[in-house]
Amino acid sequence: MQNFIYDLLFILISLYVLIKTIYYGLYEIKENDNKTGGIVVISFSVIVFIFFNIVILFT
């Protein structure tokens, strides 16, 4: 049970960081007119979120 709570807490914190990173990518696209940078930031953060949480959940 304790491991489940830590996993859930980790997922929630990483989801918060993912949302903040996506907003930063959107800021890069809209305000700085840097579409390449914004898309790379969003893509990289989603990939890291998915694979890092898979690793944490299956270990």
C-alpha positions in Angstrom: 0.0 0.0 0.0 2.8 2.4 0.8 4.5 1.7 -2.5 1.2 2.5 -4.3 1.0 5.9 -2.5 4.5 6.8 -3.5 3.9 5.8 -7.1 0.7 7.8 -7.2 2.4 10.8 -5.7 5.3 10.5 -8.2 2.9 10.4 -11.1 1.0 13.4 -9.9 4.2 15.5 -9.4 5.5 14.4 -12.8 2.1 15.2 -14.4 2.3 18.7 -12.8 5.8 19.2 -14.3 4.6 18.0 -17.7 1.7 20.5 -17.7 4.1 23.3 -16.8 6.5 22.3 -19.5 3.7 22.1 -22.1 2.6 25.6 -21.1 6.2 26.8 -21.6 6.3 25.1 -25.0 3.1 26.9 -26.0 4.6 30.2 -24.7 7.6 29.6 -26.9 5.4 29.1 -29.9 3.0 32.0 -29.4 5.1 34.8 -27.7 8.6 34.2 -29.0 7.5 32.8 -32.4 9.8 29.9 -32.0 7.8 27.0 -33.4 10.7 24.5 -33.6 11.7 25.1 -30.0 8.2 24.9 -28.7 7.5 21.6 -30.5 10.8 20.1 -29.4 10.1 21.1 -25.7 6.6 19.6 -25.8 7.6 16.4 -27.6 10.7 15.8 -25.4 8.7 16.4 -22.2 5.9 14.0 -23.2 8.4 11.3 -24.2 10.3 11.7 -20.9 7.1 11.6 -18.9 5.9 8.4 -20.6 9.1 6.4 -20.4 10.1 7.6 -16.9 6.8 6.7 -15.4 6.9 3.3 -17.1 10.3 2.7 -15.6 9.1 3.8 -12.1 5.9 1.7 -12.2 7.6 -1.5 -13.3 10.5 -1.5 -10.9 
